Amino acid sequence: MLHGAASPDNKNGGIKVNFSIFFSMLVNGLSMGMIYAMIAMGLILLIRAVGVLNFAQGDLLMVGAYIACVLIMDLSLPFYIAVPLSLVLYALLGLVFMLATYWPLRKASYPVAPIIATMGASLVLSEGTMILFGSWPRIISPVLKNAQGKALTVNLFGTRLQVQFLLIIVVAIVAMALIYLLFEKSYIGIMMQAAAQDKPTAELIGISTLMTTAATYMLVVVLVSIGGYMVAPVYTVTTSLSSLNLRAFAGTVIGGFGSIKGAIIGCLLVGVVESFATIRFSSYKDAIVFLILIVFLIFRPQGLIIDKVADKA
């Protein structure tokens, strides 16, 4: 997965890090940080729109990866067909998820009912995927391949990198930018914000809260599932992909809960720390990430970035 030169460190039993492996680790960390950021952005958008913390976010990413496996590996669909078809399926998944976990419970006596429903949905998605596909890991072919059918690589600054990692970064930036602009600048986005701030008034002026809520869920699930689609070629696809939600949540808290900019920065930090931790402390990389989270919760619980919307969220 990583491409770079490394030499043993005889004194410490670890690895000497030259520029090649440093750059390789950095790119790997940024690419995973972008995946976490896509999950985190989806979390924040749902909190802002409907006030629901979605505990099934990582499971939706995992399902997105399995959908990519089915379309590309099982059905052998060409890329130009698999991509638009997967986006349609992701949107439908978002609609079904909203109808199952939020809409019937939006007026429940207990405000936390929709949040608890996402916990149940997490179990259903995880166990359902296990039943359908089994516990065996799935492998998907790279999006960009060389003449031998292997992952396409490129030489940057003397370091051999898989293009897929760079593609993850580019696609994540484009996807998050488009979703952000759609929410902030488009007519449907303005309606979503109006419905989120005052549903009764929005309905009085003719805004359909069902439509805006459905659109929000569909866009969020599309964003998260794209992350699953992009990570599938470089990581083994198993139900354990759902655990990425924990890293995204850590990045969200570190960056500033409710702040999209903060969440992106926090998730990139988590990805980079996690990547470099594998050099000497691969067995403890998760512990290191959550140790940083604990430090932030103690000394800066508001996170790196605070904004008015984040405070409201």
C-alpha contacts under 8 A as a table, 3 or more apart, distances in Angstrom:
res1	aa1	res2	aa2	distance
1	M	162	Q	7.78
1	M	234	V	6.87
2	L	24	S	6.32
2	L	25	M	7.17
2	L	28	N	7.28
2	L	161	L	7.20
2	L	162	Q	7.92
3	H	21	I	7.22
3	H	24	S	6.19
3	H	159	T	7.00
3	H	160	R	5.42
3	H	161	L	5.56
3	H	162	Q	7.54
4	G	20	S	5.13
4	G	21	I	4.49
4	G	24	S	6.01
4	G	159	T	5.78
4	G	160	R	6.27
4	G	161	L	7.81
5	A	18	N	7.30
5	A	20	S	5.93
5	A	21	I	5.62
6	A	15	I	6.40
6	A	16	K	6.16
6	A	17	V	6.21
6	A	18	N	6.83
6	A	20	S	7.99
6	A	21	I	6.26
7	S	15	I	5.75
7	S	16	K	5.40
7	S	17	V	7.50
8	P	13	G	6.76
8	P	14	G	6.03
8	P	15	I	4.69
8	P	16	K	5.90
9	D	12	N	5.67
9	D	13	G	5.31
9	D	14	G	5.07
9	D	15	I	4.98
9	D	16	K	5.35
10	N	13	G	5.21
10	N	14	G	7.31
11	K	14	G	7.96
14	G	279	I	7.20
14	G	280	R	5.68
15	I	279	I	6.43
15	I	280	R	6.98
17	V	20	S	7.85
17	V	21	I	5.96
17	V	22	F	6.15
18	N	21	I	5.69
18	N	22	F	6.12
19	F	22	F	4.90
19	F	23	F	5.97
20	S	23	F	5.37
20	S	24	S	6.19
20	S	157	F	7.69
20	S	158	G	6.51
20	S	159	T	5.07
21	I	24	S	4.89
21	I	25	M	5.98
21	I	159	T	7.52
22	F	25	M	5.18
22	F	26	L	6.12
23	F	26	L	4.95
23	F	27	V	6.19
23	F	159	T	7.18
24	S	27	V	5.31
24	S	28	N	6.16
24	S	159	T	6.79
24	S	160	R	7.83
24	S	161	L	6.73
25	M	28	N	5.05
25	M	29	G	5.97
25	M	272	V	7.58
25	M	275	S	5.81
25	M	276	F	6.16
26	L	29	G	5.08
26	L	30	L	6.09
26	L	272	V	6.13
26	L	275	S	7.22
26	L	276	F	7.58
27	V	30	L	5.10
27	V	31	S	6.07
27	V	165	F	7.05
27	V	166	L	7.38
28	N	31	S	5.21
28	N	32	M	6.33
28	N	165	F	6.51
28	N	271	G	7.97
28	N	272	V	7.58
28	N	275	S	6.65
29	G	32	M	5.28
29	G	33	G	5.91
29	G	268	L	7.28
29	G	271	G	4.46
29	G	272	V	3.98
29	G	273	V	7.24
29	G	274	E	6.88
29	G	275	S	4.93
29	G	276	F	7.59
30	L	33	G	4.80
30	L	34	M	6.11
30	L	169	I	7.17
30	L	268	L	5.73
30	L	271	G	5.92
30	L	272	V	5.90
31	S	34	M	5.15
31	S	35	I	6.58
31	S	165	F	5.72
31	S	166	L	6.97
31	S	168	I	5.81
31	S	169	I	5.22
31	S	271	G	7.55
32	M	35	I	5.01
32	M	36	Y	6.31
32	M	268	L	7.64
32	M	271	G	5.36
32	M	272	V	7.99
33	G	36	Y	5.02
33	G	37	A	6.04
33	G	264	I	7.90
33	G	267	C	5.00
33	G	268	L	4.06
33	G	269	L	7.00
33	G	270	V	6.42
33	G	271	G	4.11
33	G	272	V	6.87
34	M	37	A	4.79
34	M	38	M	6.25
34	M	168	I	7.39
34	M	169	I	6.10
34	M	172	A	6.05
34	M	173	I	7.72
34	M	264	I	7.44
34	M	267	C	7.02
34	M	268	L	6.34
34	M	271	G	7.88
35	I	38	M	5.23
35	I	39	I	6.57
35	I	168	I	7.69
35	I	172	A	7.04
35	I	227	G	5.47
35	I	231	V	7.58
36	Y	39	I	5.16
36	Y	40	A	6.10
36	Y	244	L	6.89
36	Y	245	N	7.34
36	Y	247	R	6.61
36	Y	248	A	4.53
36	Y	251	G	7.52
36	Y	267	C	5.59
36	Y	268	L	7.66
36	Y	271	G	7.64
37	A	40	A	4.86
37	A	41	M	5.93
37	A	248	A	6.45
37	A	251	G	7.75
37	A	263	A	6.51
37	A	264	I	4.92
37	A	267	C	5.33
37	A	268	L	7.16
38	M	41	M	5.20
38	M	42	G	6.33
38	M	172	A	6.83
38	M	176	M	6.80
38	M	223	L	6.45
38	M	224	V	5.77
38	M	227	G	6.60
39	I	42	G	5.24
39	I	43	L	6.36
39	I	57	Q	6.61
39	I	58	G	7.16
39	I	61	L	7.86
39	I	223	L	7.72
39	I	224	V	5.35
39	I	227	G	7.68
39	I	245	N	6.81
39	I	248	A	6.06
40	A	43	L	4.94
40	A	44	I	6.29
40	A	248	A	5.32
40	A	249	F	6.48
40	A	251	G	7.55
40	A	252	T	6.00
40	A	260	I	7.91
40	A	263	A	6.28
40	A	264	I	7.45
40	A	267	C	7.75
41	M	44	I	5.18
41	M	45	L	6.13
41	M	176	M	7.71
41	M	260	I	6.02
41	M	263	A	7.05
41	M	264	I	7.55
42	G	45	L	5.20
42	G	46	L	6.27
42	G	57	Q	7.80
42	G	220	V	4.98
42	G	221	V	7.38
42	G	223	L	7.00
42	G	224	V	6.61
43	L	46	L	5.44
43	L	47	I	6.31
43	L	53	L	6.46
43	L	54	N	6.31
43	L	57	Q	7.25
44	I	47	I	5.02
44	I	48	R	6.10
44	I	257	F	7.81
44	I	258	G	5.57
44	I	259	S	7.43
44	I	260	I	6.88
45	L	48	R	5.13
45	L	49	A	6.00
45	L	216	T	7.83
45	L	220	V	7.31
46	L	49	A	5.05
46	L	50	V	5.73
46	L	51	G	6.45
46	L	52	V	5.95
46	L	53	L	6.98
46	L	54	N	7.51
46	L	216	T	7.25
46	L	217	Y	7.28
46	L	220	V	7.46
47	I	50	V	5.65
47	I	51	G	4.10
47	I	52	V	4.89
47	I	53	L	5.80
47	I	258	G	7.77
47	I	313	A	6.80
48	R	51	G	5.75
48	R	196	A	6.97
48	R	258	G	7.74
48	R	313	A	6.15
49	A	192	M	7.04
49	A	193	Q	6.76
49	A	195	A	7.74
49	A	196	A	4.71
49	A	197	Q	7.83
49	A	213	T	7.53
49	A	216	T	7.36
50	V	196	A	6.13
50	V	213	T	7.53
51	G	313	A	7.80
52	V	114	P	6.67
52	V	115	I	5.68
53	L	115	I	5.87
54	N	57	Q	5.76
54	N	115	I	6.33
54	N	118	T	5.66
54	N	119	M	7.74
55	F	58	G	7.49
55	F	115	I	7.38
55	F	118	T	5.48
55	F	119	M	5.51
55	F	122	S	6.73
55	F	245	N	7.80
56	A	59	D	5.10
56	A	60	L	6.30
56	A	118	T	5.51
56	A	119	M	6.25
56	A	121	A	6.31
56	A	122	S	4.43
56	A	242	S	7.97
56	A	245	N	7.99
57	Q	60	L	5.21
57	Q	61	L	6.56
57	Q	122	S	7.96
57	Q	224	V	7.32
57	Q	242	S	7.65
57	Q	245	N	6.20
58	G	61	L	5.06
58	G	62	M	6.25
58	G	241	L	6.91
58	G	242	S	4.04
58	G	243	S	6.18
58	G	244	L	5.75
58	G	245	N	4.37
58	G	246	L	7.91
59	D	62	M	4.86
59	D	63	V	6.16
59	D	122	S	5.94
59	D	125	L	6.30
59	D	126	S	6.42
59	D	239	T	7.72
59	D	241	L	7.33
59	D	242	S	4.46
59	D	243	S	7.91
59	D	245	N	7.90
60	L	63	V	5.04
60	L	64	G	6.14
60	L	125	L	7.64
60	L	221	V	6.83
60	L	224	V	6.85
60	L	225	S	6.24
60	L	242	S	7.56
61	L	64	G	4.94
61	L	65	A	6.37
61	L	221	V	7.98
61	L	224	V	5.38
61	L	225	S	4.57
61	L	226	I	7.55
61	L	227	G	6.37
61	L	228	G	4.63
61	L	229	Y	7.97
61	L	241	L	7.44
61	L	242	S	6.75
62	M	65	A	5.12
62	M	66	Y	6.43
62	M	225	S	7.51
62	M	228	G	5.86
62	M	237	V	7.68
62	M	238	T	7.50
62	M	239	T	6.31
62	M	240	S	7.86
62	M	241	L	5.35
62	M	242	S	5.47
63	V	66	Y	5.02
63	V	67	I	6.12
63	V	125	L	7.49
63	V	129	T	7.37
63	V	225	S	7.25
63	V	228	G	7.43
64	G	67	I	5.09
64	G	68	A	6.33
64	G	90	Y	6.97
64	G	224	V	7.80
64	G	225	S	4.35
64	G	226	I	6.82
64	G	227	G	7.73
64	G	228	G	4.97
64	G	229	Y	5.84
65	A	68	A	5.10
65	A	69	C	6.36
65	A	225	S	7.00
65	A	227	G	7.98
65	A	228	G	4.30
65	A	229	Y	4.78
65	A	230	M	7.80
65	A	231	V	7.36
65	A	232	A	5.48
65	A	237	V	6.68
66	Y	69	C	4.88
66	Y	70	V	6.25
66	Y	237	V	6.99
67	I	70	V	5.14
67	I	71	L	6.21
67	I	86	S	7.00
67	I	229	Y	7.87
68	A	71	L	5.25
68	A	72	I	5.93
68	A	73	M	7.89
68	A	82	A	7.60
68	A	86	S	6.94
68	A	140	I	7.92
68	A	229	Y	5.63
68	A	232	A	7.56
69	C	72	I	5.40
69	C	73	M	5.27
69	C	74	D	6.72
69	C	138	R	7.35
69	C	139	I	7.46
69	C	140	I	5.78
69	C	232	A	7.75
70	V	73	M	5.60
70	V	74	D	4.72
70	V	75	L	6.09
71	L	74	D	6.04
71	L	75	L	5.08
71	L	76	S	6.31
71	L	77	L	5.81
71	L	82	A	5.89
71	L	86	S	7.73
72	I	75	L	5.91
72	I	76	S	4.74
72	I	77	L	5.23
72	I	78	P	7.02
72	I	79	F	7.46
72	I	82	A	6.58
72	I	140	I	7.38
72	I	141	S	7.95
73	M	76	S	5.11
73	M	77	L	7.71
73	M	140	I	6.37
73	M	141	S	7.51
77	L	81	I	6.33
77	L	82	A	5.69
78	P	81	I	5.53
78	P	82	A	6.02
79	F	82	A	5.01
79	F	83	V	5.99
79	F	143	V	7.77
80	Y	83	V	5.86
80	Y	84	P	7.11
81	I	84	P	5.91
81	I	85	L	6.15
82	A	85	L	5.22
82	A	86	S	5.86
83	V	86	S	5.19
83	V	87	L	6.36
84	P	87	L	5.10
84	P	88	V	6.41
85	L	88	V	5.19
85	L	89	L	6.30
86	S	89	L	4.98
86	S	90	Y	6.01
87	L	90	Y	5.01
87	L	91	A	6.19
87	L	222	V	6.37
87	L	226	I	7.86
88	V	91	A	5.17
88	V	92	L	6.29
89	L	92	L	5.06
89	L	93	L	6.09
90	Y	93	L	4.95
90	Y	94	G	6.26
90	Y	218	M	7.35
90	Y	221	V	6.26
90	Y	222	V	5.08
90	Y	225	S	6.44
91	A	94	G	5.04
91	A	95	L	6.35
91	A	218	M	4.62
91	A	219	L	6.77
91	A	221	V	6.58
91	A	222	V	5.63
92	L	95	L	5.01
92	L	96	V	6.22
92	L	218	M	6.96
93	L	96	V	5.18
93	L	97	F	6.00
93	L	218	M	7.35
93	L	221	V	7.21
94	G	97	F	5.00
94	G	98	M	6.15
94	G	214	A	7.70
94	G	217	Y	5.25
94	G	218	M	4.25
94	G	219	L	7.48
94	G	220	V	7.40
94	G	221	V	5.10
94	G	222	V	7.24
95	L	98	M	5.18
95	L	99	L	6.27
95	L	214	A	5.81
95	L	215	A	7.88
95	L	217	Y	6.42
95	L	218	M	5.60
96	V	99	L	5.12
96	V	100	A	6.06
97	F	100	A	5.16
97	F	101	T	5.95
97	F	102	Y	7.83
97	F	217	Y	7.71
98	M	101	T	5.42
98	M	102	Y	5.21
98	M	103	W	6.21
98	M	213	T	7.90
98	M	214	A	6.56
98	M	217	Y	6.17
99	L	102	Y	6.05
99	L	103	W	5.21
99	L	104	P	6.85
100	A	103	W	6.95
100	A	104	P	7.10
101	T	104	P	7.12
101	T	105	L	7.05
101	T	114	P	5.73
101	T	117	A	5.21
101	T	118	T	6.06
101	T	121	A	7.28
102	Y	105	L	5.33
102	Y	106	R	5.70
102	Y	114	P	5.15
102	Y	117	A	7.58
103	W	106	R	5.32
104	P	107	K	7.57
105	L	108	A	5.01
105	L	113	A	6.35
105	L	114	P	5.80
106	R	111	P	7.68
106	R	113	A	7.99
106	R	114	P	6.82
107	K	111	P	7.68
108	A	111	P	6.36
108	A	113	A	6.72
110	Y	113	A	5.56
111	P	114	P	7.19
112	V	115	I	5.21
112	V	116	I	6.27
113	A	116	I	5.13
113	A	117	A	6.13
114	P	117	A	4.85
114	P	118	T	6.47
115	I	118	T	5.25
115	I	119	M	6.84
116	I	119	M	5.15
116	I	120	G	6.62
117	A	120	G	5.06
117	A	121	A	6.12
118	T	121	A	4.78
118	T	122	S	6.05
119	M	122	S	5.06
119	M	123	L	6.67
120	G	123	L	5.26
120	G	124	V	6.31
121	A	124	V	4.92
121	A	125	L	5.99
122	S	125	L	5.28
122	S	126	S	6.08
123	L	126	S	5.14
123	L	127	E	5.88
124	V	127	E	5.35
124	V	128	G	5.56
125	L	128	G	5.11
125	L	129	T	5.93
126	S	129	T	5.32
126	S	130	M	6.28
126	S	239	T	6.22
126	S	242	S	7.89
127	E	130	M	4.93
127	E	131	I	6.19
128	G	131	I	5.10
128	G	132	L	6.19
129	T	132	L	5.10
129	T	133	F	5.86
129	T	134	G	7.36
129	T	239	T	7.20
130	M	133	F	5.42
130	M	134	G	4.69
130	M	135	S	5.86
130	M	239	T	7.01
131	I	134	G	5.52
133	F	136	W	7.56
135	S	238	T	7.10
135	S	239	T	7.71
136	W	238	T	7.27
137	P	236	T	6.03
137	P	237	V	5.54
137	P	238	T	5.06
138	R	236	T	5.99
138	R	237	V	4.90
138	R	238	T	6.53
139	I	232	A	7.41
139	I	233	P	6.97
139	I	235	Y	7.77
139	I	236	T	5.59
139	I	237	V	6.16
140	I	232	A	6.25
140	I	233	P	5.08
140	I	236	T	7.97
140	I	237	V	7.89
141	S	151	A	7.89
141	S	233	P	5.70
142	P	145	K	6.08
142	P	150	K	7.33
142	P	151	A	5.51
142	P	152	L	7.90
142	P	164	Q	7.11
142	P	233	P	4.88
142	P	234	V	7.33
143	V	151	A	7.88
143	V	164	Q	7.07
143	V	233	P	7.06
144	L	151	A	6.25
144	L	152	L	5.61
144	L	163	V	7.23
144	L	164	Q	6.88
145	K	148	Q	7.56
145	K	149	G	5.24
145	K	150	K	5.25
145	K	151	A	4.68
145	K	152	L	4.58
146	N	149	G	5.32
146	N	150	K	5.63
146	N	151	A	6.32
146	N	152	L	5.02
147	A	150	K	7.50
151	A	162	Q	6.51
151	A	163	V	7.56
151	A	164	Q	7.58
152	L	162	Q	5.94
152	L	163	V	5.77
152	L	164	Q	7.52
153	T	160	R	6.36
153	T	161	L	5.29
153	T	162	Q	4.31
153	T	163	V	5.21
154	V	160	R	5.66
154	V	161	L	5.45
154	V	162	Q	6.44
154	V	163	V	6.25
155	N	158	G	5.86
155	N	159	T	5.32
155	N	160	R	4.55
155	N	161	L	6.31
156	L	159	T	5.16
156	L	160	R	6.48
156	L	161	L	7.21
161	L	165	F	7.60
162	Q	165	F	5.80
162	Q	166	L	7.31
163	V	166	L	5.17
163	V	167	L	6.05
164	Q	167	L	4.81
164	Q	168	I	6.14
164	Q	230	M	7.97
164	Q	233	P	7.67
164	Q	234	V	7.27
165	F	168	I	5.16
165	F	169	I	6.67
165	F	234	V	7.80
166	L	169	I	5.23
166	L	170	V	6.40
167	L	170	V	5.10
167	L	171	V	5.94
168	I	171	V	5.29
168	I	172	A	5.90
168	I	227	G	7.99
168	I	230	M	5.92
168	I	231	V	7.36
169	I	172	A	5.25
169	I	173	I	6.21
170	V	173	I	5.26
170	V	174	V	6.24
171	V	174	V	5.14
171	V	175	A	5.91
172	A	175	A	5.13
172	A	176	M	5.97
172	A	227	G	7.33
173	I	176	M	5.36
173	I	177	A	5.99
174	V	177	A	5.14
174	V	178	L	6.10
175	A	178	L	5.23
175	A	179	I	6.20
175	A	223	L	6.76
176	M	179	I	5.16
176	M	180	Y	5.99
176	M	223	L	7.35
177	A	180	Y	5.09
177	A	181	L	6.09
178	L	181	L	5.17
178	L	182	L	6.01
179	I	182	L	5.02
179	I	183	F	6.23
179	I	219	L	7.31
179	I	223	L	7.73
180	Y	183	F	5.22
180	Y	184	E	6.06
181	L	184	E	5.06
181	L	185	K	5.33
181	L	186	S	6.99
182	L	185	K	5.66
182	L	186	S	5.08
182	L	188	I	7.53
182	L	189	G	5.62
183	F	186	S	6.35
183	F	188	I	7.34
183	F	189	G	3.91
183	F	190	I	6.73
183	F	192	M	7.38
183	F	193	Q	7.69
184	E	189	G	5.76
184	E	190	I	6.59
185	K	189	G	6.47
185	K	190	I	6.95
186	S	189	G	5.02
186	S	190	I	6.28
187	Y	190	I	5.15
187	Y	191	M	6.33
188	I	191	M	5.05
188	I	192	M	6.18
188	I	212	T	7.41
189	G	192	M	4.95
189	G	193	Q	6.30
190	I	193	Q	5.13
190	I	194	A	6.16
191	M	194	A	5.02
191	M	195	A	6.09
191	M	207	I	6.77
191	M	212	T	6.81
192	M	195	A	5.20
192	M	196	A	6.08
192	M	209	T	7.98
192	M	212	T	5.11
192	M	213	T	7.18
192	M	216	T	7.28
193	Q	196	A	4.96
193	Q	197	Q	6.18
194	A	197	Q	5.28
194	A	198	D	6.20
194	A	199	K	7.32
194	A	202	A	6.16
195	A	198	D	5.42
195	A	199	K	4.58
195	A	200	P	7.97
195	A	201	T	7.91
195	A	202	A	5.28
195	A	203	E	7.69
195	A	207	I	7.24
195	A	209	T	6.09
195	A	212	T	7.14
196	A	199	K	6.19
198	D	201	T	5.61
198	D	202	A	6.09
199	K	202	A	4.99
199	K	203	E	6.16
199	K	209	T	6.83
200	P	203	E	5.23
200	P	204	L	6.33
201	T	204	L	4.98
201	T	205	I	6.52
202	A	205	I	5.41
202	A	206	G	6.53
202	A	207	I	5.23
202	A	208	S	7.60
202	A	209	T	7.56
203	E	206	G	5.08
203	E	207	I	4.93
203	E	208	S	6.03
203	E	209	T	6.75
204	L	207	I	7.34
207	I	212	T	7.90
208	S	211	M	5.25
208	S	212	T	6.33
209	T	212	T	5.08
209	T	213	T	5.80
210	L	213	T	5.26
210	L	214	A	5.96
211	M	214	A	5.15
211	M	215	A	6.03
212	T	215	A	5.05
212	T	216	T	6.12
213	T	216	T	5.07
213	T	217	Y	6.29
214	A	217	Y	5.25
214	A	218	M	6.05
215	A	218	M	5.10
215	A	219	L	6.08
216	T	219	L	5.31
216	T	220	V	6.12
217	Y	220	V	5.12
217	Y	221	V	6.06
218	M	221	V	5.30
218	M	222	V	6.06
219	L	222	V	5.06
219	L	223	L	6.14
220	V	223	L	5.13
220	V	224	V	6.24
221	V	224	V	5.09
221	V	225	S	5.82
222	V	225	S	5.15
222	V	226	I	6.04
223	L	226	I	5.31
223	L	227	G	6.77
224	V	227	G	5.21
224	V	228	G	6.77
225	S	228	G	4.84
225	S	229	Y	6.22
226	I	229	Y	4.88
226	I	230	M	6.15
227	G	230	M	5.17
227	G	231	V	6.09
228	G	231	V	5.24
228	G	232	A	6.00
229	Y	232	A	5.48
229	Y	233	P	7.83
230	M	233	P	6.67
231	V	234	V	5.66
231	V	235	Y	6.07
232	A	235	Y	5.42
232	A	236	T	6.60
232	A	237	V	5.88
233	P	236	T	7.55
237	V	240	S	7.97
237	V	241	L	6.91
238	T	241	L	5.96
239	T	242	S	6.09
240	S	243	S	5.67
241	L	244	L	5.79
242	S	245	N	6.05
243	S	246	L	5.66
243	S	247	R	7.48
244	L	247	R	5.30
244	L	248	A	6.33
245	N	248	A	5.00
245	N	249	F	6.04
246	L	249	F	5.04
246	L	250	A	6.18
247	R	250	A	5.00
247	R	251	G	6.18
247	R	267	C	7.49
247	R	270	V	7.07
247	R	289	V	7.87
248	A	251	G	5.03
248	A	252	T	6.11
248	A	267	C	6.06
249	F	252	T	4.97
249	F	253	V	6.29
250	A	253	V	5.27
250	A	254	I	6.13
250	A	266	G	7.78
250	A	267	C	7.51
250	A	270	V	7.65
250	A	289	V	7.80
250	A	290	F	7.05
250	A	293	L	6.14
251	G	254	I	5.05
251	G	255	G	5.93
251	G	263	A	5.85
251	G	264	I	7.51
251	G	265	I	7.65
251	G	266	G	4.23
251	G	267	C	4.08
251	G	268	L	7.56
251	G	269	L	7.30
251	G	270	V	5.94
252	T	255	G	5.23
252	T	256	G	5.98
252	T	257	F	5.43
252	T	258	G	7.65
252	T	259	S	7.95
252	T	262	G	7.01
252	T	263	A	4.25
252	T	264	I	7.48
252	T	266	G	5.99
252	T	267	C	6.60
253	V	256	G	5.18
253	V	257	F	4.90
253	V	263	A	7.24
253	V	266	G	7.53
253	V	293	L	7.40
253	V	301	P	7.75
253	V	302	Q	7.76
253	V	303	G	6.07
254	I	257	F	7.54
254	I	262	G	7.71
254	I	263	A	7.33
254	I	266	G	5.28
254	I	293	L	6.18
254	I	296	F	6.22
254	I	297	L	7.88
254	I	301	P	7.87
254	I	303	G	4.85
254	I	304	L	6.32
255	G	259	S	7.35
255	G	261	K	7.63
255	G	262	G	3.93
255	G	263	A	4.62
255	G	264	I	7.15
255	G	265	I	5.95
255	G	266	G	4.14
255	G	267	C	7.43
255	G	303	G	4.87
255	G	304	L	4.73
255	G	305	I	5.92
256	G	259	S	5.53
256	G	262	G	5.15
256	G	263	A	6.19
256	G	266	G	7.81
256	G	302	Q	5.63
256	G	303	G	3.85
256	G	304	L	5.53
256	G	305	I	5.20
256	G	306	I	6.01
256	G	310	A	7.35
257	F	262	G	7.59
257	F	263	A	7.01
257	F	302	Q	7.17
257	F	303	G	6.87
257	F	310	A	6.27
257	F	313	A	7.80
258	G	263	A	7.67
258	G	309	V	6.80
258	G	310	A	3.97
258	G	311	D	7.14
258	G	313	A	5.52
259	S	262	G	5.07
259	S	263	A	5.98
259	S	305	I	6.88
259	S	306	I	6.62
259	S	307	D	6.47
259	S	309	V	7.05
259	S	310	A	4.95
260	I	263	A	5.04
260	I	264	I	6.24
261	K	264	I	5.28
261	K	265	I	6.34
261	K	305	I	7.45
262	G	265	I	5.15
262	G	266	G	5.93
262	G	303	G	7.55
262	G	304	L	6.26
262	G	305	I	5.06
262	G	306	I	7.59
263	A	266	G	4.99
263	A	267	C	5.94
264	I	267	C	5.19
264	I	268	L	6.16
265	I	268	L	5.18
265	I	269	L	6.20
266	G	269	L	5.04
266	G	270	V	6.23
266	G	304	L	7.70
267	C	270	V	4.95
267	C	271	G	6.12
268	L	271	G	5.06
268	L	272	V	6.15
269	L	272	V	5.26
269	L	273	V	6.03
270	V	273	V	5.23
270	V	274	E	5.93
270	V	289	V	6.32
271	G	274	E	5.16
271	G	275	S	6.12
272	V	275	S	5.06
272	V	276	F	6.22
273	V	276	F	5.33
273	V	277	A	5.93
273	V	285	K	7.99
273	V	289	V	7.02
274	E	277	A	5.13
274	E	278	T	6.74
274	E	285	K	5.46
274	E	286	D	7.06
274	E	288	I	7.65
274	E	289	V	6.58
275	S	278	T	5.64
275	S	279	I	7.74
275	S	285	K	7.99
276	F	279	I	5.66
277	A	280	R	6.12
277	A	281	F	5.22
277	A	282	S	5.85
277	A	284	Y	7.63
277	A	285	K	5.35
277	A	288	I	7.70
278	T	281	F	5.26
278	T	282	S	3.77
278	T	283	S	7.52
278	T	285	K	6.37
279	I	282	S	6.40
281	F	284	Y	5.31
281	F	285	K	6.11
282	S	285	K	5.35
283	S	286	D	7.87
284	Y	287	A	5.09
284	Y	288	I	6.14
285	K	288	I	5.09
285	K	289	V	6.36
286	D	289	V	5.18
286	D	290	F	6.35
287	A	290	F	5.26
287	A	291	L	5.92
288	I	291	L	4.97
288	I	292	I	6.31
289	V	292	I	5.27
289	V	293	L	6.42
290	F	293	L	4.68
290	F	294	I	6.15
291	L	294	I	5.08
291	L	295	V	6.28
292	I	295	V	5.05
292	I	296	F	6.30
293	L	296	F	5.15
293	L	297	L	6.20
294	I	297	L	4.99
294	I	298	I	6.22
295	V	298	I	5.21
295	V	299	F	6.05
295	V	300	R	7.70
296	F	299	F	5.27
296	F	300	R	4.81
296	F	301	P	5.63
296	F	303	G	6.77
297	L	300	R	5.71
297	L	301	P	4.18
297	L	302	Q	7.77
297	L	303	G	7.89
298	I	301	P	6.14
300	R	303	G	5.65
300	R	304	L	7.63
302	Q	305	I	7.54
302	Q	306	I	6.82
303	G	306	I	7.01
306	I	310	A	6.30
306	I	311	D	7.12
307	D	310	A	5.17
307	D	311	D	6.33
308	K	311	D	5.11
308	K	312	K	6.30
309	V	312	K	5.01
309	V	313	A	6.09
310	A	313	A	4.95
